[in-house]
């Protein structure tokens, strides 16, 4: 079965390349992806699927029912692009100004559509159902959470026993290598926005004003100290302040100072504690300076946690279907985040990364995902589709 799935996927390679390049040249952002949805629906047309679309977002959910009763497995592919202006070959790059598939979601969408075709051709061999989750809004909009609220986990009539997601990397791994691990694999992602409120005045008489700038600077430093002194080094957190704005000229003390940043963590316990401690530090420093501080703390995505059994199953599947040399266990989670985490919170799941660095680039030096120079190898499309299909086929057979 495993070899025939790979052979069948290889037969689809040129079709997959055409779909991926069409998606790549017309990227769309956020939750509203009408052209992308249209292309996915066209790719699924004629297959024995129960297809539905989202209400609050342009998602596509497709259910394949096997010939015999059994459990349900969910496969997810995200579809949205990033607000990045692409650099590269003018014949291949995005034709939409200011938008680019810089994270490889066009590959995920294509691979999932390929898996739908592969599994539809093996419907008679399946005991159970497969849900194909084509998701907008992964890049910060929480599309997975919205799809869950709209019922994607119950699309087949019963909740899946397992869920799987695949993500390509433009650097860091050779093309075709799969990597996953037990437990946390991607970080939780939070956002912090702070406004420190004082009273402006002349730069020559700071004692007559309430200067928010020194206090805001102290807050940034104190937050960095906090993550090294209040949190376990073996359960680390990352806090990066990315913007800091105050004032209009050199001799005027401003009324306000503003800064914002991203906060990452790798356990549910650290994720919950970060919010309270960050707000406490900021408010305390503001009070010590006789100032006020408005703190907005947004908990965007929880930690992406792989179920131990499902992570082991992914590793075993890759080794058996593709060879021992194609799978590695990641020693540590990645500090980036993923809204597949919302699925992981509901269903035993596994998230797996796949190298997609083009053959003319060094994986150790190539531009990483989200870069305007990021590029992905179309040569991995067939194996990505085959892995999705293998995971569904084998998991249903093992139930």
C-alpha positions as CSV (number, residue, x, y, z in Angstrom):
1,X,0.0,0.0,0.0
2,X,2.7,2.5,1.0
3,X,4.6,2.1,-2.3
4,X,1.5,2.4,-4.4
5,X,0.5,5.6,-2.7
6,X,3.8,7.1,-3.4
7,X,3.6,6.0,-7.0
8,X,0.1,7.4,-7.3
9,X,1.3,10.7,-5.8
10,X,4.2,10.8,-8.2
11,X,1.7,10.4,-11.1
12,X,0.0,13.6,-9.8
13,X,3.2,15.6,-9.6
14,X,2.7,17.8,-12.6
15,X,-0.9,18.5,-11.7
16,X,0.2,19.4,-8.2
17,X,2.8,21.8,-9.5
18,X,0.2,23.6,-11.7
19,X,-2.1,24.1,-8.7
20,X,0.7,25.2,-6.4
21,X,2.0,27.8,-8.9
22,X,-1.5,29.1,-9.5
23,X,-2.0,29.5,-5.8
24,X,1.5,31.1,-5.4
25,X,1.0,33.7,-8.1
26,X,-2.4,34.8,-6.6
27,X,-1.9,34.9,-2.8
28,X,-4.6,36.2,-0.5
29,X,-4.4,37.4,3.1
30,X,-6.3,36.6,6.3
31,X,-9.7,35.0,6.5
32,X,-11.1,36.1,3.2
33,X,-9.5,34.0,0.4
34,X,-12.2,33.8,-2.4
35,X,-9.9,33.0,-5.3
36,X,-8.0,30.4,-3.2
37,X,-11.3,28.8,-2.1
38,X,-12.4,28.7,-5.8
39,X,-9.2,26.9,-6.8
40,X,-9.5,24.4,-4.0
41,X,-13.1,23.7,-4.9
42,X,-12.1,23.2,-8.5
43,X,-9.3,20.8,-7.4
44,X,-11.8,18.7,-5.4
45,X,-14.6,18.7,-8.1
46,X,-15.7,15.3,-9.2
47,X,-14.3,13.5,-6.1
48,X,-16.7,11.5,-3.8
49,X,-16.5,14.1,-1.1
50,X,-19.1,16.0,1.1
51,X,-17.9,19.5,0.6
52,X,-18.9,22.6,2.6
53,X,-17.6,26.1,3.0
54,X,-17.3,28.4,6.0
55,X,-19.6,31.2,7.1
56,X,-17.2,33.6,8.8
57,X,-14.2,32.7,6.6
58,X,-13.6,31.2,3.2
59,X,-12.7,27.8,4.5
60,X,-13.4,24.5,2.7
61,X,-14.2,21.3,4.6
62,X,-14.4,18.0,2.7
63,X,-15.4,14.6,4.1
64,X,-14.5,11.3,2.5
65,X,-16.5,8.4,3.8
66,X,-14.9,5.0,3.4
67,X,-16.7,2.0,2.2
68,X,-16.9,0.5,5.7
69,X,-17.7,2.1,9.1
70,X,-14.9,3.2,11.3
71,X,-13.4,6.2,13.0
72,X,-12.5,9.6,11.6
73,X,-9.1,11.2,10.9
74,X,-8.6,14.9,10.2
75,X,-5.9,16.3,7.8
76,X,-5.3,20.1,7.9
77,X,-3.7,22.4,5.3
78,X,-3.6,26.2,5.8
79,X,-4.2,28.5,2.8
80,X,-3.4,32.1,3.6
81,X,-0.4,34.2,2.6
82,X,1.6,37.0,4.2
83,X,1.8,40.8,3.6
84,X,5.3,40.5,2.1
85,X,6.6,41.7,-1.3
86,X,8.2,38.8,-3.0
87,X,11.7,38.9,-4.6
88,X,12.7,36.3,-7.2
89,X,12.0,35.1,-10.7
90,X,9.4,37.4,-12.3
91,X,7.8,34.4,-14.1
92,X,7.1,32.6,-10.9
93,X,6.6,35.1,-8.0
94,X,3.4,36.6,-6.7
95,X,1.5,38.8,-9.0
96,X,-0.4,40.4,-6.1
97,X,1.4,43.5,-4.9
98,X,2.3,43.3,-1.2
99,X,1.2,39.6,-0.8
100,X,3.3,36.5,-0.9
101,X,3.1,32.8,0.1
102,X,6.3,33.3,2.2
103,X,5.4,30.5,4.6
104,X,4.6,27.8,2.1
105,X,0.9,27.5,2.7
106,X,0.4,27.2,-1.0
107,X,2.3,23.9,-0.8
108,X,0.2,22.7,2.1
109,X,-3.0,23.4,0.3
110,X,-1.8,21.6,-2.8
111,X,-0.6,18.6,-0.9
112,X,-3.9,18.3,0.9
113,X,-5.8,18.5,-2.3
114,X,-3.5,15.8,-3.7
115,X,-4.2,13.7,-0.6
116,X,-7.9,14.1,-1.2
117,X,-7.5,12.7,-4.7
118,X,-5.3,9.8,-3.6
119,X,-7.6,8.8,-0.8
120,X,-10.7,9.1,-3.0
121,X,-9.2,6.6,-5.3
122,X,-8.8,4.2,-2.3
123,X,-12.2,4.8,-0.8
124,X,-13.1,1.1,-1.0
125,X,-10.1,0.3,1.2
126,X,-11.0,2.7,4.0
127,X,-12.9,1.8,7.1
128,X,-13.8,5.2,8.4
129,X,-13.8,8.8,7.4
130,X,-11.3,11.5,6.5
131,X,-11.9,15.2,7.0
132,X,-9.9,17.5,4.9
133,X,-9.6,20.9,6.6
134,X,-8.6,23.7,4.2
135,X,-8.0,26.6,6.6
136,X,-7.7,30.4,6.0
137,X,-6.2,32.8,8.5
138,X,-3.4,30.9,10.1
139,X,-1.1,33.9,10.0
140,X,-2.4,35.6,13.1
141,X,-6.2,35.5,12.4
142,X,-6.9,32.3,14.2
143,X,-8.7,30.6,11.4
144,X,-8.5,27.2,13.0
145,X,-10.3,28.4,16.1
146,X,-13.1,29.8,13.8
147,X,-13.4,26.6,11.9
148,X,-13.7,24.6,15.1
149,X,-16.4,27.0,16.2
150,X,-18.2,26.4,12.9
151,X,-18.0,22.6,13.4
152,X,-15.1,21.3,11.4
153,X,-14.3,18.7,14.1
154,X,-17.8,17.3,13.9
155,X,-18.0,17.5,10.1
156,X,-18.1,13.7,9.7
157,X,-20.7,13.3,12.5
158,X,-18.2,12.2,15.1
159,X,-15.0,13.8,16.4
160,X,-11.7,12.6,14.9
161,X,-9.6,10.1,16.8
162,X,-6.5,11.9,15.4
163,X,-5.5,15.0,13.4
164,X,-2.4,15.7,11.4
165,X,-0.8,18.9,9.9
166,X,2.2,19.2,7.7
167,X,4.4,22.4,7.3
168,X,7.2,23.0,4.8
169,X,10.4,24.9,5.7
170,X,12.4,26.8,3.1
171,X,15.6,26.4,5.1
172,X,17.0,24.4,8.0
173,X,16.2,21.0,6.5
174,X,17.2,19.3,3.2
175,X,14.2,18.8,0.9
176,X,12.1,15.8,1.7
177,X,13.3,15.3,5.3
178,X,10.5,15.1,7.8
179,X,10.9,16.2,11.5
180,X,8.6,16.0,14.4
181,X,8.7,15.2,18.2
182,X,6.6,14.3,21.2
183,X,5.1,17.0,23.3
184,X,5.5,20.7,22.6
185,X,6.6,21.3,19.0
186,X,5.7,25.0,18.5
187,X,5.5,27.9,21.0
188,X,2.5,29.7,22.3
189,X,2.3,33.3,20.9
190,X,1.1,36.3,22.8
191,X,1.2,40.0,22.0
192,X,1.9,42.8,24.5
193,X,1.0,46.5,23.9
194,X,1.8,49.2,26.5
195,X,1.1,52.9,26.7
196,X,2.8,54.7,29.6
197,X,1.0,57.9,30.4
198,X,2.7,60.9,32.0
199,X,2.6,64.7,31.7
200,X,4.7,66.5,29.1
201,X,6.9,69.5,29.5
202,X,10.1,71.3,28.7
203,X,13.2,69.1,28.4
204,X,15.1,71.5,30.6
205,X,12.7,71.1,33.6
206,X,11.9,67.4,33.9
207,X,11.0,67.9,37.5
208,X,7.9,69.9,36.4
209,X,6.8,67.1,34.1
210,X,6.1,63.4,34.5
211,X,8.4,61.8,32.0
212,X,7.1,58.5,30.6
213,X,10.2,57.7,28.7
214,X,12.6,56.5,31.5
215,X,9.8,54.5,33.0
216,X,9.0,52.8,29.6
217,X,12.7,52.1,29.1
218,X,12.9,50.6,32.6
219,X,9.9,48.4,31.8
220,X,11.5,47.0,28.7
221,X,14.6,46.1,30.7
222,X,12.6,44.7,33.6
223,X,10.7,42.4,31.3
224,X,13.9,41.0,30.0
225,X,15.1,40.4,33.6
226,X,11.7,38.8,34.4
227,X,12.0,36.1,31.8
228,X,15.4,35.0,33.1
229,X,14.6,35.3,36.9
230,X,10.9,34.3,37.2
231,X,10.8,31.4,34.8
232,X,12.6,28.0,34.8
233,X,15.5,27.9,32.4
234,X,14.2,24.4,31.4
235,X,10.8,25.8,30.6
236,X,11.9,28.9,28.8
237,X,10.0,32.0,27.6
238,X,11.0,34.5,25.0
239,X,9.9,38.2,25.2
240,X,10.9,40.5,22.4
241,X,10.0,44.2,22.2
242,X,9.7,45.1,18.6
243,X,8.5,48.7,18.6
244,X,9.1,51.7,20.9
245,X,7.7,55.1,20.1
246,X,7.7,58.4,22.0
247,X,8.2,62.1,21.5
248,X,8.4,64.5,18.6
249,X,11.7,66.4,19.2
250,X,14.7,66.5,21.4
251,X,13.8,69.2,24.0
252,X,10.1,68.2,24.7
253,X,9.1,65.6,27.3
254,X,6.2,63.7,25.7
255,X,2.9,62.9,27.4
256,X,3.1,59.2,26.4
257,X,5.5,56.4,25.5
258,X,4.4,53.3,23.6
259,X,6.0,49.9,23.1
260,X,4.8,46.5,21.9
261,X,6.3,43.0,21.5
262,X,5.8,39.3,21.2
263,X,5.9,36.8,24.0
264,X,6.6,33.1,23.4
265,X,6.3,30.1,25.7
266,X,6.5,26.3,25.5
267,X,4.2,25.1,28.3
268,X,0.6,25.8,29.3
269,X,1.8,26.7,32.8
270,X,4.3,29.3,31.6
271,X,1.8,30.6,29.0
272,X,-0.7,31.4,31.7
273,X,1.8,32.9,34.2
274,X,3.4,35.2,31.6
275,X,0.3,37.4,31.3
276,X,0.0,38.1,35.0
277,X,3.7,38.6,35.6
278,X,4.1,40.9,32.6
279,X,1.2,43.1,33.7
280,X,2.4,43.1,37.3
281,X,5.9,44.3,36.3
282,X,4.7,47.1,34.1
283,X,2.1,48.4,36.5
284,X,4.6,48.3,39.4
285,X,7.2,50.3,37.6
286,X,4.5,52.8,36.5
287,X,3.3,53.3,40.0
288,X,6.9,53.7,41.3
289,X,7.3,56.6,38.9
290,X,3.9,58.2,39.7
291,X,2.6,57.3,36.2
292,X,-0.2,55.3,34.7
293,X,0.2,52.3,32.3
294,X,-2.3,50.8,30.0
295,X,-1.5,47.2,29.2
296,X,-3.1,45.1,26.5
297,X,-2.0,41.5,26.6
298,X,-3.4,39.2,23.9
299,X,-3.1,35.5,24.2
300,X,-3.2,34.6,20.5
301,X,-2.1,30.9,20.0
302,X,-1.6,28.3,22.7
303,X,1.4,25.9,22.7
304,X,1.2,23.3,19.8
305,X,1.6,20.0,21.6
306,X,2.0,16.7,19.8
307,X,0.3,13.7,21.4
308,X,3.0,11.2,22.2
309,X,1.3,8.3,20.5
310,X,0.4,10.3,17.4
311,X,4.0,11.7,17.2
312,X,5.4,8.2,17.4
313,X,2.9,7.1,14.7
314,X,4.1,9.9,12.4
315,X,7.7,8.8,12.8
316,X,6.9,5.2,12.2
317,X,4.8,6.0,9.1
318,X,7.6,8.2,7.6
319,X,10.2,5.5,8.2
320,X,8.1,2.7,6.8
321,X,6.8,4.6,3.8
322,X,9.8,6.7,2.8
323,X,12.8,5.2,4.6
324,X,14.7,5.5,7.9
325,X,16.8,8.4,6.5
326,X,13.8,10.6,5.8
327,X,12.7,11.1,9.5
328,X,14.4,12.9,12.4
329,X,13.2,13.6,15.9
330,X,13.5,17.3,16.7
331,X,15.5,17.9,19.9
332,X,13.6,21.0,20.8
333,X,10.4,22.8,19.8
334,X,10.4,25.7,17.3
335,X,9.9,29.1,18.8
336,X,7.4,30.1,16.0
337,X,3.7,29.4,16.7
338,X,0.8,27.7,14.9
339,X,-3.0,27.9,15.2
340,X,-3.1,24.1,14.6
341,X,-2.6,24.3,18.4
342,X,-6.4,24.8,18.7
343,X,-6.9,21.5,17.1
344,X,-4.3,19.9,19.3
345,X,-6.1,21.1,22.4
346,X,-9.2,19.2,21.2
347,X,-7.9,16.1,19.4
348,X,-4.9,13.8,19.8
349,X,-2.7,15.4,17.1
350,X,0.7,15.6,15.5
351,X,2.4,18.4,13.6
352,X,5.2,17.5,11.3
353,X,7.7,19.7,9.4
354,X,9.1,18.9,6.0
355,X,12.2,20.3,4.3
356,X,11.4,22.1,1.0
357,X,14.6,24.0,0.3
358,X,15.2,24.2,-3.4
359,X,18.1,22.1,-4.7
360,X,20.1,25.1,-5.8
361,X,20.2,26.5,-2.2
362,X,22.1,25.5,0.9
363,X,19.5,24.7,3.6
364,X,21.9,26.2,6.2
365,X,22.0,29.5,4.4
366,X,18.8,29.8,2.5
367,X,16.2,32.4,3.4
368,X,13.8,31.1,6.0
369,X,10.0,31.2,6.0
370,X,8.4,34.7,6.0
371,X,11.4,36.2,4.1
372,X,10.7,38.0,0.8
373,X,13.5,35.7,-0.6
374,X,12.0,32.4,0.8
375,X,11.6,29.8,-1.9
376,X,10.2,26.3,-1.8
377,X,10.9,23.2,-3.9
378,X,7.9,22.0,-6.0
379,X,9.7,18.6,-6.0
380,X,8.3,17.8,-2.5
381,X,4.7,18.1,-3.4
382,X,4.0,14.5,-4.3
383,X,5.7,13.2,-1.1
384,X,3.8,15.7,1.0
385,X,0.5,14.5,-0.5
386,X,1.6,10.9,-0.1
387,X,2.4,11.4,3.6
388,X,-1.0,13.0,4.3
389,X,-2.6,10.0,2.6
390,X,-0.4,7.5,4.4
391,X,-1.2,8.9,7.8
392,X,-5.0,8.7,7.2
393,X,-4.9,5.3,5.6
394,X,-2.7,3.7,8.3
395,X,-4.4,5.4,11.2
396,X,-7.8,4.2,10.1
397,X,-6.4,0.7,9.6
398,X,-5.0,0.7,13.1
399,X,-8.2,1.7,14.9
